């Protein structure tokens, strides 16, 4: 068996061109969680439990949650069979370990996925939060720092677990977030999101003021 998590056909490479949203986040979580291959208890709960936790943290009166997934898993080395690190029985269609092998047949990998539960704003100003109850981590490493570049001109900003942070935008359009986590062994993980700013706080204020002036004009005309 693999030393940690074996995820079958699961492969993920976080690059600058990849964008995590909640649909992809859930897909990655499901593949990682269901790929557990050891005889011990899976450290990651079922996706139904995860969805319940996320729903409990979503409300118009609450900051927008940012769930984090930090996972370790293993893939089979491309030379595992040719180098006699694993054997395949065509009759039983089973894969077995080879005793006395000179190296592990597995390559350790790390998955990091994080994104806001809501990736659009119509006000240009939102509160976000990373709750400890919404961090799923099977690596055995703790988080020492979380930083997010919200693409609002402020660069990377430190985010404290359990504390809301207010983010405002002065212009509209799609923004590329970069979420960076430093683990207790000083390893750094990054992933990227696309956040859509439909309207800024300044534009919303102008719209409200225009509506207020329009209503005053109507009142003056009718009195």
Rosetta blueprint (number, residue, H / E / L):
1 X L
2 X L
3 X L
4 X L
5 X L
6 X E
7 X L
8 X L
9 X L
10 X L
11 X L
12 X L
13 X L
14 X L
15 X L
16 X L
17 X L
18 X L
19 X L
20 X L
21 X L
22 X H
23 X H
24 X H
25 X H
26 X H
27 X H
28 X H
29 X H
30 X H
31 X H
32 X H
33 X H
34 X H
35 X L
36 X L
37 X L
38 X L
39 X L
40 X L
41 X L
42 X L
43 X L
44 X L
45 X L
46 X L
47 X H
48 X H
49 X H
50 X H
51 X H
52 X H
53 X H
54 X H
55 X H
56 X H
57 X L
58 X L
59 X L
60 X L
61 X L
62 X L
63 X L
64 X E
65 X E
66 X E
67 X E
68 X E
69 X E
70 X E
71 X E
72 X E
73 X E
74 X E
75 X E
76 X E
77 X L
78 X L
79 X L
80 X L
81 X L
82 X L
83 X L
84 X L
85 X L
86 X E
87 X E
88 X E
89 X E
90 X L
91 X L
92 X L
93 X L
94 X E
95 X E
96 X E
97 X E
98 X L
99 X L
100 X L
101 X L
102 X L
103 X L
104 X L
105 X L
106 X E
107 X E
108 X E
109 X E
110 X E
111 X E
112 X E
113 X E
114 X E
115 X E
116 X E
117 X L
118 X L
119 X L
120 X E
121 X E
122 X L
123 X L
124 X L
125 X E
126 X E
127 X E
128 X E
129 X E
130 X L
131 X L
132 X H
133 X H
134 X H
135 X E
136 X E
137 X E
138 X L
139 X L
140 X L
141 X L
142 X L
143 X E
144 X E
145 X E
146 X E
147 X E
148 X E
149 X E
150 X L
151 X L
152 X L
153 X L
154 X L
155 X L
156 X E
157 X E
158 X E
159 X L
160 X L
161 X L
162 X L
163 X L
164 X L
165 X E
166 X E
167 X E
168 X E
169 X L
170 X L
171 X L
172 X L
173 X E
174 X E
175 X E
176 X E
177 X E
178 X E
179 X E
180 X E
181 X E
182 X E
183 X E
184 X L
185 X L
186 X L
187 X L
188 X E
189 X E
190 X E
191 X E
192 X E
193 X E
194 X E
195 X E
196 X E
197 X E
198 X L
199 X L
200 X L
201 X H
202 X H
203 X H
204 X H
205 X H
206 X H
207 X H
208 X H
209 X H
210 X H
211 X H
212 X H
213 X H
214 X H
215 X H
216 X H
217 X H
218 X H
219 X H
220 X H
221 X H
222 X H
223 X L
